[in-house]
């Protein structure tokens, strides 16, 4: 490679800086939005582990009331209250709401039992039921300042962010926080991207 003049070096550095703030940010954003988001989701949802690799807390086994008519309890109704004989064996409570009587039955074993009856894992928390929160989890904002690129992860809808906030508050940690492995993987991806951009401008 021939030696570059000072003027040519400056020109190429300016070109690299331009690409760094546009194409590089775009490509790195794809890595964060796809790879890192997927890694966080799999760690939390499939392995039930926090950013520090500790297990999340267990689902509650305290008795709860359910109607068996919501999205989260239809199979519970089928298994627990789909016949007169089954319903007679249950403990029922009637609650007045908006001038209407709402009939609820006690589900022994609580939310852990509800998840089991609905076909979901029910030991450690995975923060998944309808899947809506995870489908809408991703990069919500990107900023560049002082040579630092900041990607903000969160819910792409108000409902998804509300669920993340609610679950995080109950758990005492931000459930979507990246762990050391995810951060290291991102650093490795960044290290692989930069030489390519330097090569594009001849540096």
C-alpha positions as CSV (number, residue, x, y, z in Angstrom):
1,X,0.0,0.0,0.0
2,X,1.4,3.3,-1.1
3,X,2.1,6.1,1.5
4,X,-0.8,8.6,1.7
5,X,-0.3,12.3,1.7
6,X,-1.5,14.3,4.7
7,X,-4.3,15.8,2.7
8,X,-5.4,12.3,1.4
9,X,-5.3,10.9,4.9
10,X,-7.5,13.7,6.2
11,X,-9.9,13.2,3.3
12,X,-10.2,9.5,4.0
13,X,-10.6,10.0,7.7
14,X,-13.5,12.4,7.0
15,X,-15.0,9.8,4.7
16,X,-14.7,7.2,7.4
17,X,-16.2,9.5,10.0
18,X,-19.2,10.1,7.7
19,X,-19.6,6.4,7.1
20,X,-19.2,5.7,10.8
21,X,-22.1,8.1,11.7
22,X,-24.4,6.7,9.0
23,X,-23.7,3.2,7.5
24,X,-21.8,1.9,10.5
25,X,-24.5,3.0,13.0
26,X,-27.1,1.4,10.7
27,X,-25.3,-1.9,10.5
28,X,-24.5,-2.0,14.2
29,X,-28.1,-1.1,14.9
30,X,-29.1,-4.2,13.0
31,X,-26.8,-6.3,15.2
32,X,-28.2,-4.8,18.4
33,X,-31.8,-5.0,17.1
34,X,-31.6,-8.6,16.0
35,X,-28.7,-10.5,17.7
36,X,-28.6,-8.8,21.1
37,X,-32.4,-8.6,21.4
38,X,-32.7,-12.3,20.5
39,X,-30.0,-13.3,23.0
40,X,-31.6,-11.4,25.8
41,X,-35.0,-12.9,25.0
42,X,-33.7,-16.4,24.9
43,X,-31.8,-16.0,28.1
44,X,-34.8,-14.7,30.0
45,X,-37.6,-16.6,28.3
46,X,-35.9,-20.0,27.8
47,X,-33.4,-20.1,30.6
48,X,-35.1,-17.8,33.1
49,X,-31.9,-16.0,34.0
50,X,-31.2,-12.4,34.9
51,X,-28.4,-10.3,33.4
52,X,-26.1,-11.5,36.2
53,X,-27.0,-15.1,35.3
54,X,-28.9,-15.7,38.5
55,X,-32.3,-17.3,38.2
56,X,-35.5,-15.2,38.3
57,X,-37.9,-15.8,41.1
58,X,-40.6,-18.5,41.1
59,X,-44.2,-18.1,40.0
60,X,-46.6,-17.7,42.9
61,X,-48.3,-20.9,44.3
62,X,-50.7,-18.9,46.5
63,X,-54.4,-19.6,45.7
64,X,-55.9,-17.1,43.2
65,X,-59.3,-16.3,41.8
66,X,-60.0,-16.8,38.1
67,X,-63.1,-16.7,35.9
68,X,-61.8,-19.1,33.3
69,X,-63.0,-16.8,30.6
70,X,-59.9,-14.6,29.9
71,X,-57.2,-15.3,27.3
72,X,-55.0,-16.5,30.1
73,X,-57.4,-19.0,31.6
74,X,-59.5,-20.7,28.9
75,X,-57.8,-24.1,29.3
76,X,-58.1,-23.7,33.0
77,X,-61.9,-23.5,32.6
78,X,-61.9,-26.6,30.4
79,X,-59.9,-28.6,32.9
80,X,-61.4,-27.3,36.1
81,X,-64.9,-26.1,35.5
82,X,-66.3,-27.4,32.2
83,X,-69.0,-29.6,33.7
84,X,-71.5,-29.1,36.5
85,X,-69.7,-31.8,38.5
86,X,-66.4,-30.0,38.3
87,X,-68.0,-26.6,39.1
88,X,-69.7,-28.0,42.2
89,X,-66.3,-29.1,43.5
90,X,-64.8,-25.6,43.3
91,X,-64.9,-22.7,45.8
92,X,-66.7,-19.8,44.2
93,X,-66.8,-16.0,45.0
94,X,-69.1,-13.4,43.5
95,X,-67.9,-9.9,43.0
96,X,-70.0,-7.0,42.0
97,X,-68.5,-4.7,39.3
98,X,-70.3,-2.1,37.3
99,X,-73.6,-3.4,38.4
100,X,-72.8,-6.9,37.3
101,X,-72.1,-10.1,39.2
102,X,-68.7,-11.7,38.3
103,X,-68.3,-15.3,39.3
104,X,-64.8,-16.4,40.2
105,X,-63.5,-19.7,41.4
106,X,-60.4,-20.4,43.5
107,X,-57.5,-22.0,41.8
108,X,-55.3,-23.7,44.3
109,X,-51.7,-23.6,43.3
110,X,-52.0,-20.0,42.1
111,X,-50.5,-18.5,39.0
112,X,-48.0,-21.4,38.8
113,X,-50.8,-23.8,38.5
114,X,-52.6,-21.6,35.9
115,X,-49.5,-21.6,33.7
116,X,-49.2,-25.4,34.1
117,X,-52.8,-26.0,33.1
118,X,-52.4,-23.6,30.1
119,X,-49.3,-25.5,28.9
120,X,-46.5,-23.1,29.9
121,X,-43.4,-23.6,32.1
122,X,-44.4,-22.8,35.7
123,X,-41.3,-22.9,37.8
124,X,-39.1,-19.9,37.3
125,X,-40.4,-16.7,35.7
126,X,-39.9,-16.4,31.9
127,X,-42.3,-13.4,31.5
128,X,-44.0,-15.0,28.6
129,X,-47.7,-15.8,28.1
130,X,-49.2,-14.1,25.1
131,X,-45.7,-13.3,23.7
132,X,-46.7,-9.7,22.9
133,X,-44.1,-8.2,25.2
134,X,-41.2,-10.1,23.5
135,X,-42.5,-9.5,20.0
136,X,-42.5,-5.8,20.6
137,X,-39.1,-5.7,22.4
138,X,-36.2,-4.1,20.5
139,X,-34.3,-0.9,19.8
140,X,-36.5,2.1,20.5
141,X,-33.9,4.9,20.1
142,X,-30.4,5.5,18.7
143,X,-28.3,8.6,19.6
144,X,-24.7,9.6,18.7
145,X,-22.8,12.2,20.7
146,X,-19.2,12.7,21.9
147,X,-18.1,9.7,19.8
148,X,-20.5,7.4,21.7
149,X,-23.4,5.5,20.0
150,X,-26.2,4.7,22.4
151,X,-28.9,2.2,21.6
152,X,-31.9,2.2,23.9
153,X,-33.7,-1.2,24.3
154,X,-37.3,-1.4,25.4
155,X,-40.9,-2.0,24.3
156,X,-41.7,-0.6,20.9
157,X,-45.3,-0.1,22.0
158,X,-46.7,1.5,25.2
159,X,-48.3,-1.8,26.2
160,X,-45.0,-3.7,25.7
161,X,-43.0,-1.1,27.7
162,X,-45.7,-1.1,30.5
163,X,-45.3,-4.9,30.8
164,X,-41.5,-4.6,30.9
165,X,-41.7,-1.9,33.6
166,X,-44.4,-3.8,35.6
167,X,-42.4,-7.1,35.6
168,X,-39.2,-5.3,36.3
169,X,-40.7,-3.6,39.3
170,X,-42.1,-6.8,40.7
171,X,-38.8,-8.6,40.1
172,X,-36.5,-5.8,41.5
173,X,-34.3,-5.8,38.4
174,X,-34.7,-4.6,34.8
175,X,-35.7,-7.9,33.2
176,X,-34.4,-6.9,29.7
177,X,-31.0,-5.7,30.9
178,X,-28.1,-7.0,28.7
179,X,-25.7,-9.4,30.5
180,X,-22.0,-9.7,30.2
181,X,-22.2,-12.3,27.4
182,X,-24.5,-10.2,25.3
183,X,-22.3,-7.1,25.7
184,X,-19.2,-9.1,24.9
185,X,-20.9,-10.6,21.8
186,X,-21.8,-7.0,20.7
187,X,-18.2,-5.9,21.2
188,X,-17.0,-8.8,19.1
189,X,-19.4,-7.8,16.3
190,X,-18.3,-4.2,16.5
191,X,-14.6,-5.2,16.3
192,X,-15.4,-7.2,13.2
193,X,-17.3,-4.3,11.5
194,X,-14.8,-1.5,12.0
195,X,-11.9,-3.0,9.9
196,X,-14.4,-3.4,7.0
197,X,-15.3,0.3,7.1
198,X,-11.6,1.3,7.3
199,X,-10.9,-0.8,4.3
200,X,-13.7,0.8,2.3
201,X,-12.1,4.2,2.6
202,X,-8.6,2.9,2.1
203,X,-7.2,3.1,5.6
